[in-house]
Amino acid sequence: MLQIPELSAADVAFGNIAHMPKFDTLPADFKRHNGNAYVEAVSNWFFRGAKVAPNGIIINDVKFTAKPGVDANKALRAIKAVLASFEPKHEHKEAACAFMLSEWFDKEDQKAKA
């Protein structure tokens, strides 16, 4: 499992990609647009936003819950810091954020209740 970095509020607001996995280390299905449920979720998060939920996040009515031992707030900050950065190419950003989401959160099978 990827280590979750300690990030400041400025890192989250203005972007920080120091902890972002390198593109060539990511599995192939994360490199394709809508290659898996996590890539689709991050694309929706980027373009439509997301809602913070207890111990996780709701993206397009799908809840992602932190895996055992994962600090959900800290993990979400790490993903948000990459999403906020203008530095990486969008394809790398989407793939890396989806991979981090998959490392730290489990996708619920049912639609989240509002």
HELIX and SHEET records of a PDB file:
HELIX    1   1 ALA A    9  PHE A   14  1                                   6    
HELIX    2   2 PHE A   23  THR A   25  5                                   3    
HELIX    3   3 ALA A   28  PHE A   30  5                                   3    
HELIX    4   4 ALA A   37  ARG A   48  1                                  12    
HELIX    5   5 ALA A   72  LEU A   83  1                                  12    
HELIX    6   6 HIS A   90  TRP A  104  1                                  15    
SHEET    1   A 4 LYS A  51  ALA A  53  0                                        
SHEET    2   A 4 GLY A  56  ILE A  59 -1                                        
SHEET    3   A 4 VAL A  62  ALA A  66 -1                                        
SHEET    4   A 4 PHE A 105  LYS A 111 -1                                        
END                                                                             
